[in-house]
């Protein structure tokens, strides 16, 4: 029974792996941080350089293109004007930069992985435990390696957000592709469709609602990481929330928290494509 009293070195092993990566891959991580930092700075400039009303008009126009609903456009307009009225425009653009960048990375990586996994059930069986681990591991744990490899700032906040959010688009893309009715696939094959044509003309259109649900989940999960990312120096709406928590400032906490809710509603209504209104 001695083996029961011998502690398995899980933590020590993880620390050794991170130490090895830090000592042997620091140049790679520095380069990656520079690239990600440049992308974040560029998007921040795009959102902050013009007058806020110009950015609001662009978002409303984009909403019209996606939704063709004046009610949704009015909701987006009022939401942004409320944010501007409360004095949180700069923090909102910083959070939007983090959320939009994380969602773009997660969808760009997660959807192709989900499609590949749907066509290879054994691959998904191997991936499933890893996705479970990524979704159930406490989010604060992601901040430790992010700080070790990338220091403080927006970059570690983005990396931690991507790791936390990535399983959602993978799972929902896999669900959408794998649930395509066999009858549709057989009909496409009967008409001589190639595998590529079946993917683009049958599977992806059928899976679009699930893929867009994955985008919605990515947005919501990214916004849930805004406050946590503030703990590693990421700017945005999480900063006033943390400041309110440290000072027990009810007014500031409720105000900044409500702004996060407004941003979530705006993005959800804007990007509700392929799902019921």
N, C-alpha and C positions, 0 to 999 in steps of 0.2 A: 504493500500500500504506500510505499515511499513516493511513487510517482504522483499520488494525489497531493502530496505536500510540496512537490517541486513545481514552482510557478513557470508556466510556459512563457518565454520571453517575447510576448507579442509587441509590447511597447518598445523594448530595447531593439528588436529587429527593425521595426518601423523607423526608429531614430537612426539606426545604422544605414538604412537605405537612403534616407534623406540626407544624411551627412555625405554619403558617397556621391549622390547626385549633385549636391552643392559643390563638392570639391572638384568633380570631374566635368560638370556641365554648366558651370557658372557663365562661361562665354555664351552658350546657347540661350540661357535664361535672360542674360543681359540683352542679347539681340532681340529676343522675343518681346521683352519689356519695352524696348525702344520702338519696335514696330507697332505694338498695341497702343503705346503712349501716343505715337504720332496719329493713329486712327482716331483715338479719343479726342485729342486736341483739335484735329480737323473737323470732326463732327460738332464739337463744342463751339468752334468758330462759326460754323454754318448756322447754328441755332442762336448764338448770342450776338454776332456782329450786326445783323439787320435789326431794325426796330421791332419790338415784340408784336406789334399789330401786323407787320408783314408776315412774320412766322405764323401767327394765328390765321391769317388769310390763306396761307399755303396749306395749312392743316385742314381748314374748312373745305378748300377746293379739292384736296385729296379725298376727303370724306365723301364729297359729292360724286367724284369719279368712282369710288368703290361701292357706295351704297345707293346713290340716286334717290336719296330721301332728304327732304328739306328739314324734317323733324330731327334727324340725326345730326345734320349740319348745324342746326340751331343749338342742339345739346352740346356739341363740341365747342361752338362759339361761346356759349354761356360759361362752360367749364373753364376755358382758357381765360376769359375775362374775369371770372371769379379769382383764379390764381393770380392774375395781374393785380387785381384789387387788393388782395391780401399781402402783396409784397413778396411773393415767393417765386418770381419768374426765374431768377438766376439759379436757385436751387432746383427748380423744376427742369430747366434745360440740362443741368448736370445729371439729374436722375434719368431723364429721357435718354441722354447719351449712353449711360450705363445699361439701361433696359434695352434700348434698340440695338446696341452693339451685341449684347449678350444673346438677344433673340435671333439676330442675324447669324451669329456663329452657331448657335444651337440648332437652328433650322437647317443651316447649310451642312452641318455635320450629321445631325440626328435623322433627318428624313432619308438621305441615301443609305445610312446604316439600317434604318427600319425597313426600307424596301429590300435591301440585300438579305436581311434576317428573315423576312417573310418568304423569300424564295429558298431559304436554306434553314429548315426547322432545327436541324442539329446545331447550327451556329447560334440560333436564338436560345436554345436550351443551355448553351454554355454562357451566353451573355446575361441571361435572366438573373442569376445570383449576383453578378456584378452590378446590374442596374438596381437590384434590391438594396445592395450595400450603399450605393451612391444616394439613394432616396431616403434611407433610414438613418444613415450616419448623421449625428448632430451637426448642424450647419457651422457651429463655431469651430469644429474640428478642421474644416476646410481652410479656415483662416491661418492656421499654424504653418502648413507648408507654403501657403501663398505669401506669408510674411517672410519666411526663410528664403524663398527663391526670388521674390520680387520687391521686398521691402514694404514701405508704406505708400499709400496713394490709391489712385483709381485702378491701376493695373491689377494689384492683388484682389481688390474688390470684384473686378470683372472676372478674373480667373475663378475665384470661389463661386461666383454666381453661375458661370458656365457649367462647372462641375455639378452643381446642385440641380440645375435646370435640365441638363442634357437628357436624362432618362425619359422625360415626358414626351418630347417629339419622337424619340426612338420607339417607345411603346405604342403611341397612337398611330404613327405611320405603319408600323408592323401590323397593328390591328386592322387598319383600313385596307391594306393590300391583301392580307391573308383572308379577310372576310369577303373578298370579291366572289360572287356566285360562280360556281363551276360551270353553270350553263352559259354564262356570258363568255367565259374563256374558251369553252368548246365551240361556241358559235364563231368567235374570232378566228380560231384555228381552222374551222371549216371553210372560212372565206380566205384562207391563205395568209393570215397575219403572221408576221415574224414576232419573235419574243420582244423586240424593241417596240413594235407597233402595238402589241398587246399591253405593254406597260403604259405607253403614252396615251393610247386611245380607249383603253378599257379600265385598267387597274387604277391609274391615277385619277381619272374623273370620278370613279366610284368611291375612291378613298379620300377625295377632297374634303368632305365634312370632318372626317377624323383628323386629317392633317391640319385643318384650320383650328380644330379643337386643341391640337397640340400647340399651335401658335398662341392661342388664348391662354393655355396653361403656362406656356413659357413666359408670357407677359406677367401673369399673376405671380408666378414663383419668383421672377426677377424682381418685381416690386416688393415681395416679401423679404428679399435679401438687401433692400436698400438700407434699412436701419442697421443690419448686421455689418454690411460693407463699410458703414461709417466708422465702425470700431477699428478699422485698419487704415483710416485716413482717407477714405473715398468721400468726395464732396457730394452734396445733393440733399434731398429731403430728409435723409437719415440723420444729418448733423443736428438740426434743431430738435429732433425727437430725442436724441441722446443727451443734448444739452438740457432739455426739459426734464428728462429722467434724473440727471445728476443734480439738478437744482429743485426738483419736485415742483416744477412749474406747470400747473394743470392747464392754464390757458395756452401756453406755448405748445404743450404736448398735444392737446386736442386740435389746435389750429393746424399744426404741421401734419398730424395724422389724417385729418380730414382732407388736406390737400393731396395726400397720397391716394386716398380713396377716389378723389375726383380724377386724378391722372389715370387710375386703373379703369374707371368708367369710360373716360374718353378713348383710351386705346382699345378697349373691348368693343365699343360701338363702332369705332372706325374700321376695325379689322374683322368684323363679323361677316366674313365672306364665305359662302358655301354652307352657312348654318342658318337656321330659322331666325327671323328677326324677333 
